[in-house]
Amino acid sequence: MVNGGAKDGLDMNVGPAWQKGYTGKNVVVSILDDGIQTNHPDLALNYDPDASYDINGNDSDPMPQDNGDNKHGTRCAGEVAAVAFNNYCGVGIAYNASIGGVRMLDGSVNDAVEAKALGLNPDHIDIYSASWGPEDDGSTVDGPGPLARRAFIYGVTSGRQGKGSIFIWASGNGGRYTDSCNCDGYTNSIFTLSISSATQGGYKPWYLEECSSTLATTYSSGTPGHDKSVATVDMDGRLRPDRICTVEHTGTSASAPLAAGICALALEANPSLTWRDMQYLVVLTSRPEPLEKENGWILNGVKRKVS
């Protein structure tokens, strides 16, 4: 989120927002994933049970299974709302936001499961962050089923007391298979804010999917052994000090939560923003300059640089 040794200027520029006092306070974010570790020392103070549910287990506790395979949601949650000034791990972009999690990926995932996650407590949760979708195999064309589509529509029309739920989506990691996020019905939806990745040096990573539905980019991992990955909290059931943090969160999975944190800062500054206002604001404030060493930039019809 701030420069960690890369070229000057290549960061998410959240420092000025913090200096103005914006930290995500009174904004609620929920991570739709494999659950979050609710007792993690870098998350517990910001944990919000009203933004959480275990769909896989049909109970209110979104704690992941402690089997080594269910770290994803906890890592994403840390990027958004890891607590500041506590000597653990790092700091979330919106470090005073309330953070919840939905355990939905650790079991059968179907239209009903997705709809229940997308429709959880829409007058309490402001932002839903999701880092999943159809198979990134270069051949799958898929998207929300009828129940999930209905949940999206209800969210943007009625969520947040009519201002609209904000759905932030990772654009996918299928670049090696020439997968296109245009064929992903979640990221190409008008209802979602689709986020891709750039490396610490401002280049396209090897996993990036090229498509017109990507709305903006945040920094994430690049080439292993050459580029840094994202530092955040990590899932460890025994809370061992050497296992509760990681510097290895990767892909567009790590990019979407960064965008969710930034949107939380914007919502604190102006809680009246609608879901469409947020999309417009992201487009208006995104800067192409750090990524311009890549070829293919053109001006679109409203004189915005796109690639």
Backbone torsions as a table, in degrees:
resi	resn	phi	psi	omega
1	MET	NA	-30.3	170.2
2	VAL	-125.4	163.8	-168.7
3	ASN	-61.9	129.0	-178.2
4	GLY	-120.1	35.9	177.7
5	GLY	112.4	-4.5	177.4
6	ALA	-81.8	-178.4	179.6
7	LYS	-57.5	142.0	-179.6
8	ASP	-52.3	135.6	176.6
9	GLY	95.8	-15.6	-177.4
10	LEU	-89.2	78.2	175.7
11	ASP	-151.4	177.0	-175.1
12	MET	-85.2	0.1	170.5
13	ASN	60.1	37.2	178.9
14	VAL	-87.5	-14.2	-179.8
15	GLY	-52.5	-48.2	179.2
16	PRO	-60.2	-34.4	177.4
17	ALA	-66.9	-42.3	176.8
18	TRP	-61.1	-42.1	-179.1
19	GLN	-62.2	-27.9	176.2
20	LYS	-83.0	-2.2	176.4
21	GLY	96.1	8.0	-179.4
22	TYR	-90.9	120.2	-176.2
23	THR	-134.1	9.4	-179.2
24	GLY	90.7	7.7	-177.5
25	LYS	-59.1	136.8	178.5
26	ASN	70.7	13.0	174.7
27	VAL	-109.3	139.4	-176.3
28	VAL	-115.1	126.1	179.4
29	VAL	-121.1	137.8	175.1
30	SER	-123.1	134.5	179.6
31	ILE	-96.9	116.1	180.0
32	LEU	-91.8	103.7	-168.5
33	ASP	-161.8	-137.7	-179.4
34	ASP	-99.5	20.4	-179.2
35	GLY	101.6	172.1	172.9
36	ILE	-135.0	150.1	179.7
37	GLN	-79.5	101.4	-171.0
38	THR	-68.8	-24.0	-178.8
39	ASN	-98.9	12.7	178.8
40	HIS	-63.2	132.8	-175.0
41	PRO	-63.7	-17.5	177.8
42	ASP	-98.9	3.2	178.1
43	LEU	-124.9	-26.9	-166.9
44	ALA	-56.2	-39.7	-177.5
45	LEU	-66.8	-24.6	-179.5
46	ASN	-102.3	-0.7	-175.5
47	TYR	-66.9	136.1	-178.1
48	ASP	-122.9	105.9	-179.6
49	PRO	-64.8	-24.0	179.8
50	ASP	-76.7	-7.9	175.7
51	ALA	-108.5	21.7	-171.4
52	SER	-136.6	153.0	173.2
53	TYR	-167.9	151.0	174.8
54	ASP	-105.6	95.6	179.1
55	ILE	-71.8	-38.8	-179.8
56	ASN	-61.6	-37.6	-179.1
57	GLY	-102.2	-2.8	179.6
58	ASN	55.1	51.6	174.9
59	ASP	-148.7	-179.1	-172.7
60	SER	-89.5	-3.8	-174.4
61	ASP	-100.3	111.7	-177.7
62	PRO	-86.8	16.3	-178.8
63	MET	-59.5	127.7	180.0
64	PRO	-70.4	160.1	169.3
65	GLN	-64.6	136.8	-179.5
66	ASP	-91.0	69.8	-178.0
67	ASN	-122.9	10.2	178.9
68	GLY	86.4	-10.0	-176.3
69	ASP	-106.6	-2.8	-172.2
70	ASN	-122.0	58.8	-179.3
71	LYS	-101.1	-15.9	-166.3
72	HIS	-58.7	-52.0	-177.3
73	GLY	-65.0	-39.5	178.5
74	THR	-62.8	-41.7	178.0
75	ARG	-62.0	-44.3	179.3
76	CYS	-62.7	-40.8	179.5
77	ALA	-61.1	-39.0	179.3
78	GLY	-63.9	-35.9	177.6
79	GLU	-61.8	-35.9	-178.2
80	VAL	-78.1	-50.7	-163.1
81	ALA	-141.4	29.9	171.3
82	ALA	-59.1	137.3	-174.0
83	VAL	-68.5	142.6	-179.2
84	ALA	-90.2	156.4	168.1
85	PHE	60.6	37.5	-179.3
86	ASN	-125.8	7.4	176.6
87	ASN	66.1	21.6	172.4
88	TYR	-113.9	138.6	166.0
89	CYS	47.7	-85.1	-175.2
90	GLY	-165.5	-144.9	-178.0
91	VAL	-142.0	137.5	176.1
92	GLY	-75.9	156.6	178.3
93	ILE	-60.9	-41.2	177.1
94	ALA	-111.2	72.0	-164.6
95	TYR	-74.7	-3.5	171.4
96	ASN	-113.5	9.5	175.8
97	ALA	-72.4	156.9	170.4
98	SER	-84.9	135.1	-174.9
99	ILE	-124.6	132.8	174.7
100	GLY	-128.8	176.1	179.2
101	GLY	-149.0	146.4	175.5
102	VAL	-113.1	121.8	176.3
103	ARG	-86.8	104.9	-173.9
104	MET	-137.0	-15.1	-175.4
105	LEU	-97.3	-6.3	-177.1
106	ASP	-96.1	56.5	-177.9
107	GLY	168.6	-164.8	178.5
108	SER	-67.4	126.9	179.0
109	VAL	-108.8	118.7	179.3
110	ASN	-138.5	-177.6	-176.1
111	ASP	-58.4	-40.9	-178.7
112	ALA	-66.9	-40.4	177.9
113	VAL	-62.6	-47.2	179.8
114	GLU	-60.9	-44.4	-178.7
115	ALA	-62.4	-40.1	179.8
116	LYS	-64.8	-39.2	178.2
117	ALA	-67.2	-46.9	-177.3
118	LEU	-67.3	-23.7	-177.5
119	GLY	-103.2	11.0	-177.8
120	LEU	-67.2	120.7	167.8
121	ASN	43.9	58.7	-170.8
122	PRO	-71.0	-14.6	174.5
123	ASP	-91.2	-1.2	176.3
124	HIS	-110.5	-44.6	-179.7
125	ILE	-81.5	130.7	178.1
126	ASP	-90.6	-43.4	-172.0
127	ILE	-129.6	131.3	173.3
128	TYR	-109.8	127.8	179.4
129	SER	-115.1	126.4	-177.5
130	ALA	-130.1	131.3	179.0
131	SER	-122.5	57.8	179.8
132	TRP	-155.8	168.6	179.9
133	GLY	174.0	-161.4	178.9
134	PRO	-62.2	165.7	178.0
135	GLU	-56.2	134.2	178.2
136	ASP	-89.8	61.4	-172.1
137	ASP	-112.3	5.1	178.7
138	GLY	80.5	0.9	-178.4
139	SER	-135.5	-14.6	-176.8
140	THR	-85.3	128.6	172.6
141	VAL	-117.3	113.7	-173.5
142	ASP	-155.6	165.7	-179.7
143	GLY	-168.5	-169.1	-177.0
144	PRO	-62.3	142.3	172.4
145	GLY	-80.3	-177.8	-175.3
146	PRO	-62.1	-35.8	179.9
147	LEU	-71.7	-42.0	177.7
148	ALA	-65.5	-40.3	177.1
149	ARG	-60.6	-40.7	178.5
150	ARG	-63.9	-37.9	178.1
151	ALA	-65.8	-41.4	175.4
152	PHE	-58.3	-49.5	-176.6
153	ILE	-63.0	-43.7	177.5
154	TYR	-61.9	-41.3	-178.7
155	GLY	-60.1	-47.3	-175.8
156	VAL	-77.1	-22.0	-179.9
157	THR	-93.7	-29.5	-173.4
158	SER	-124.4	-20.7	-178.5
159	GLY	-63.9	158.7	-178.8
160	ARG	53.9	44.3	179.1
161	GLN	54.2	39.8	175.0
162	GLY	94.6	-8.4	178.3
163	LYS	-81.2	-18.2	174.8
164	GLY	100.5	128.1	173.8
165	SER	-64.8	147.8	179.6
166	ILE	-107.5	117.4	-178.0
167	PHE	-108.4	117.3	-178.6
168	ILE	-111.3	131.6	-169.9
169	TRP	-131.0	135.7	171.8
170	ALA	-71.4	137.5	-171.7
171	SER	-81.7	-10.4	175.1
172	GLY	112.4	157.2	-173.2
173	ASN	-120.1	29.1	-174.0
174	GLY	-95.0	23.7	-176.6
175	GLY	-58.1	-35.3	-178.4
176	ARG	-66.2	-20.8	178.5
177	TYR	-103.8	14.3	-174.3
178	THR	51.4	35.3	175.0
179	ASP	-67.5	147.3	179.5
180	SER	-117.3	126.3	177.8
181	CYS	-70.1	-9.9	170.7
182	ASN	-63.4	-24.0	-179.3
183	CYS	-91.6	6.2	177.8
184	ASP	-102.6	109.4	-174.4
185	GLY	-70.4	-7.6	174.4
186	TYR	-86.1	-47.3	-177.9
187	THR	-76.5	-26.2	-179.9
188	ASN	-91.9	8.3	179.4
189	SER	-74.9	142.4	174.4
190	ILE	-62.8	-21.0	-174.8
191	PHE	-84.4	-11.2	-176.8
192	THR	-112.7	155.7	175.1
193	LEU	-105.7	103.3	-170.5
194	SER	-87.5	128.0	-172.6
195	ILE	-122.0	129.6	176.5
196	SER	-109.2	-169.9	-172.3
197	SER	-125.3	154.3	166.9
198	ALA	-133.4	154.0	177.3
199	THR	-77.2	170.9	-179.8
200	GLN	-60.6	-22.4	178.9
201	GLY	-93.7	1.2	177.8
202	GLY	89.0	23.8	-179.7
203	TYR	-110.5	162.5	173.5
204	LYS	-70.3	128.5	176.3
205	PRO	-77.2	163.1	-175.5
206	TRP	-63.2	-25.0	-175.8
207	TYR	-91.8	-5.2	-173.7
208	LEU	-62.0	136.6	173.0
209	GLU	-98.7	127.5	-179.6
210	GLU	-90.1	126.9	178.5
211	CYS	-166.6	159.0	-177.8
212	SER	-78.0	-12.2	-177.3
213	SER	-82.8	-10.9	176.8
214	THR	-67.3	126.7	-177.0
215	LEU	-94.2	-34.0	-178.4
216	ALA	-160.4	174.2	-175.3
217	THR	-133.3	143.2	167.7
218	THR	-124.3	170.7	-177.3
219	TYR	-81.8	144.6	177.1
220	SER	-152.5	-155.5	-176.8
221	SER	-75.4	166.1	175.9
222	GLY	-135.4	-129.4	-179.5
223	THR	-75.5	123.6	179.0
224	PRO	-56.3	135.7	-179.4
225	GLY	85.3	-9.9	-179.5
226	HIS	-120.7	-46.6	-178.6
227	ASP	-106.8	148.6	176.6
228	LYS	-75.1	155.2	171.9
229	SER	-101.9	-169.6	-174.3
230	VAL	-95.6	132.4	176.8
231	ALA	-88.6	134.6	-179.6
232	THR	-163.2	-170.9	177.0
233	VAL	-79.1	165.3	178.7
234	ASP	-137.3	152.9	179.8
235	MET	-79.6	125.9	171.2
236	ASP	-151.3	113.0	-174.3
237	GLY	-59.5	-29.5	-179.1
238	ARG	-93.2	0.7	177.5
239	LEU	52.4	43.0	176.7
240	ARG	-70.4	131.4	-173.9
241	PRO	-55.3	-30.8	-178.5
242	ASP	-89.3	5.3	-177.5
243	ARG	-123.8	-1.0	-172.5
244	ILE	-95.6	0.3	177.4
245	CYS	-130.0	156.5	177.3
246	THR	-144.3	153.3	170.5
247	VAL	-118.3	25.8	-171.8
248	GLU	-125.0	24.0	175.8
249	HIS	-78.5	137.1	-165.7
250	THR	-137.0	168.7	168.9
251	GLY	72.1	-173.4	177.1
252	THR	-67.7	-16.6	172.2
253	SER	-56.9	-34.8	178.8
254	ALA	-85.3	-18.8	-178.3
255	SER	-77.4	-43.0	-176.7
256	ALA	-59.9	-44.0	179.4
257	PRO	-64.0	-31.5	175.4
258	LEU	-62.1	-42.8	177.0
259	ALA	-64.2	-38.3	178.1
260	ALA	-61.3	-41.0	177.6
261	GLY	-63.8	-41.4	178.7
262	ILE	-64.4	-42.2	177.4
263	CYS	-63.4	-33.2	176.7
264	ALA	-64.6	-38.6	175.9
265	LEU	-62.2	-42.0	179.7
266	ALA	-65.0	-39.0	179.6
267	LEU	-68.5	-33.6	174.9
268	GLU	-64.2	-41.1	179.6
269	ALA	-65.7	-35.6	-179.2
270	ASN	-145.6	88.8	-178.2
271	PRO	-65.1	-11.8	-178.4
272	SER	-83.3	-4.4	-179.6
273	LEU	-59.3	133.3	174.4
274	THR	-85.8	172.8	178.8
275	TRP	-62.5	-35.2	178.2
276	ARG	-75.2	-35.2	174.1
277	ASP	-56.6	-42.3	-177.6
278	MET	-65.4	-41.4	176.7
279	GLN	-61.3	-44.4	179.3
280	TYR	-62.5	-42.7	-178.5
281	LEU	-64.1	-39.4	177.7
282	VAL	-61.9	-45.6	178.9
283	VAL	-63.9	-43.1	-175.1
284	LEU	-65.8	-34.2	-172.9
285	THR	-101.6	-7.8	177.6
286	SER	-69.8	139.6	-174.9
287	ARG	-112.3	124.1	179.1
288	PRO	-79.0	-19.9	-169.5
289	GLU	-54.8	-43.1	-178.9
290	PRO	-63.7	-17.5	-175.5
291	LEU	-109.3	6.6	-169.8
292	GLU	-75.2	-7.5	175.4
293	LYS	-69.2	-18.4	173.4
294	GLU	-77.8	144.8	-179.4
295	ASN	-79.1	165.5	170.3
296	GLY	101.0	8.3	-179.8
297	TRP	-76.1	135.7	174.9
298	ILE	-138.1	165.1	173.1
299	LEU	-92.6	130.3	177.1
300	ASN	-86.5	-170.1	-173.6
301	GLY	-65.8	-20.9	177.9
302	VAL	-107.9	21.9	173.7
303	LYS	64.9	30.0	172.0
304	ARG	-100.2	139.3	178.1
305	LYS	-74.8	129.6	177.7
306	VAL	-132.6	156.7	-179.9
307	SER	-141.5	NA	NA
